[in-house]
Amino acid sequence: MSSSIRKAINSDALTRLAQAIAVAVSATLAGCSSHVPQTEAAHTPNIAARAKQKPIWLSEKPTPQIPQDVWERMRQGFQLQEGLGVNPRIEQQRLWFASNPSFLENAGERGSLYIHYIVERLEERNMPLELALLPVIESAYNPMAYSRADAVGLWQFIPSTGRYFNLRQTRFYDGRRDITASTTAAMDYLTRLHDMFNGDWLLALAAYNAGEGTVSRAIERNEKLGLPTDYWNLPLPAETQAYVPKLLALSQVVLAPEAYGVNLNPIANEPYFQVVEINQRMDLSKVAAVANIDEDELFQLNPAFKQRTTIDGPQHLLVPTSKAQLLTASLSTMRPDELISQRPLKPVFDGVDNSEVATLKRAYRVKRGDNLGTIAKANKVDVKDLQRWNKLTGKDLKVGQTLVMQDKTNKRNTGRINTVVAANAKTKTKATKPQTQYKVQQGDSLYIVAKRFNVEMQHLKRWNPRVGQALKPGQMLTVASPH
């Protein structure tokens, strides 16, 4: 057989063999699919059992933890930061806060009594929590703040606007200083402005400062000229031009206080005060004694009672949460005459000018019988300075006239604490007792100063026997170390 024939036969044989193997493999695979061995079936996953297991949803997110600090809670509710970009007007205001860290620190300390309440009310209305910082801009969180425009309280309502939002004002009670009532009024007003300007919070804030008429006229002017009508492009008064950037800048500082050298003490994310119902006239000093509440702290929570007695105001008091139960129990067992003092009624605090929170100024309303000499002496200023600050050419004054007084201290040095060491004259040892001379700042009270230095109120009063409850900016207080 020739070699060519042999190769052809071998090739044909190999082809048939490959076909036979392919058929055999196909049959084997078909058989495996219908007959699984017992041992293999035992290890086959139980699909039905697996289907009964609780599914794991990859989209589920862990429940966010509730912040322990109100500052953090506030940050989580900021709504006005998006789309701001680089804005020189905001940067200018942010630089001021970074250069004056004590301003926000002190305002935060004063506001620690009220911020939790305000944040909760804003959250209930789904309003931006940046608005909880508005009292920092308006009053440095001083409920007794008073401006030359006769604006009063945390939210700085003028008389007419206050009355429009049901903040009653009498000789004994001023609702503009009422913590809860003025907060409700401010949120009602801001909500109304927000709706008026089609949901634009920046325009609403501008109107809160300058009035809705001023902002509306500025919008109409730009519309006629074919110009943009957003806040940043409106021809508004200088104060209003800075007002909104000031709040936005302050919010950015609160977002990252360490980056700007600001130390914000934590504020517990829990109610500081509780409402206690009353049904009779009471003297606040008597109430403080009954419930073991610091008298000055009680005044800070109820500043609307101008003469320290519950006349003309609501039938409730704000008291520290920890003392509410004790006060309620005490009131139920006391006679009405035990809660009324026989002292003559007079205002709690003198008005403090807060028209420009970055400066230290005071305002004095002229009373019958006043003259420049007596006013200057009472406020420890010179008559010439009084005339210069108020542009007075003579010495004639009118009853009801408002005089402005300024602190002579350089603003950059205001409020600094100068520590001195004084020998303890009452002992025969050579030991010395450190003392601090503290200059009272705008919005300070004995309670706030005692809290700042971690000393007891009774000790602070003992070290400063000539100082009354109402402090005035510029007064010097002696504060001894508690150790």
Sequence and secondary structure as in RCSB ss.txt:
>XXXX:A:sequence
MSSSIRKAINSDALTRLAQAIAVAVSATLAGCSSHVPQTEAAHTPNIAARAKQKPIWLSEKPTPQIPQDVWERMR
QGFQLQEGLGVNPRIEQQRLWFASNPSFLENAGERGSLYIHYIVERLEERNMPLELALLPVIESAYNPMAYSRAD
AVGLWQFIPSTGRYFNLRQTRFYDGRRDITASTTAAMDYLTRLHDMFNGDWLLALAAYNAGEGTVSRAIERNEKL
GLPTDYWNLPLPAETQAYVPKLLALSQVVLAPEAYGVNLNPIANEPYFQVVEINQRMDLSKVAAVANIDEDELFQ
LNPAFKQRTTIDGPQHLLVPTSKAQLLTASLSTMRPDELISQRPLKPVFDGVDNSEVATLKRAYRVKRGDNLGTI
AKANKVDVKDLQRWNKLTGKDLKVGQTLVMQDKTNKRNTGRINTVVAANAKTKTKATKPQTQYKVQQGDSLYIVA
KRFNVEMQHLKRWNPRVGQALKPGQMLTVASPH
>XXXX:A:secstr
  HHHHHHHHHHHHHHHHHHHHHHHHHHHHHHHH   HHHHHTS  HHHHHHS    TT        SBHHHHHH
HT  S TT  S HHHHHHHHHHHH HHHHHHHHHHHTTTHHHHHHHHHHTT  GGGGGHHHHHHTT TTEE TT 
 BTTTTB HHHHHHTT  B SSBBGGG HHHHHHHHHHHHHHHHHHTTT HHHHHHHHHH HHHHHHHHHHHHHT
T   SGGGS   HHHHHHHHHHHHHHHHHHSGGGGT      BSS SEEEEE  S  BHHHHHHHTT  HHHHHH
H TTBTTSB SSS SEEEEEHHHHHHHHHHHTTS GGGG   S    SS  EE SSTTS EEEEE  TT  HHHH
HHHTT  HHHHHHHTT SSS   TT EEEEE  S GGGTT  EEEEEE TTSSSS EEEEEEEE  TT  HHHHH
HHHT  HHHHHHH TT  SS  TT EEEEE   
